[in-house]
């Protein structure tokens, strides 16, 4: 790997990087007839009026849950905030298929090809079906698992300090730990980051299921109603920039945040309504308290994340940067 880092737009997590992230999760214990859920944004400027959407739920007369939505506005655009919007979802699918493939190989190597007796394999096949993984991907990795010398894959997490106080979590699924850690360390070093001690970054994130919906593929009010009915935790609206072109706006995505229990119900409702969506890769890490960094740090962190995502062993990179 060269010592200089090139900037290329790709990666499932660059969509996370360029989309808004929820800074807080509703407290489920505070339900008193109305469940308020805010529509969050990565924008730090939100002086616009709030719009309240109230939707009936359950069988109790008059019972309603409410989402408060705010249309965020950013007064300028950083170059790296819009870089990578095109082709992001295709790159995300590639990483998703790669992860599912490696999980299949690992499950087959450990427990054999019978999903009746191999519960791990059965679970992965069910997840692959839920995430619409092509059959040829599954067949190719089943064949791969039987190849001589193929080892089982192991999950690893590496924690990284970026620029401007931002932190990153790198998720890896590898059959050679020494190879993966060496590659991650080299990229981090070459891009000017720093490896963090285990546990020093991970506590800044929470794990959740996420559905990504292109803004042009969904009506916001319809999306909010679906999210409420299906028991979603949050809906994250992408930031709005005053100099957005129509092309820019077409590459923005809503995020529906959910727990695992309600995730299938959300996907089912979106399918019933004919709304196109992109699933996560099993789950995503969302920052608990996103931080603001300067423009230079944004560019440098994007470069670091992009190069990490180019590594074959890396499945996802998350940051707490807004």
Secondary structure, DSSP 8 states (H G I E B T S, - for coil): --SS-------HHHHHHHS---S----GGG-SS--EEEEE-S-S---S--EEEEEE-SSSTT-EEEEEE----BSS--HHHHTT-TTHHHHHHHHHHHHHHHHHHHHHHHH-S-TTT-HHHHHHHHHHHHTT--HHHHHHHHHHHTSTT----EEEEEEEE-STT-EEEEEEEES-HHHHHHHHHHHHHHTT-EE--TTTTGGGEEEEEEEEEEGGGS-HHHHHHHHHHTT-SEEE----BTT--HHHHHT-EEEEEE-HHHHHHHHHHHHHTT---EE-SS-EEEESS-B---HHHHHHHHHHHHHHHTSTTEEEEEE-B-
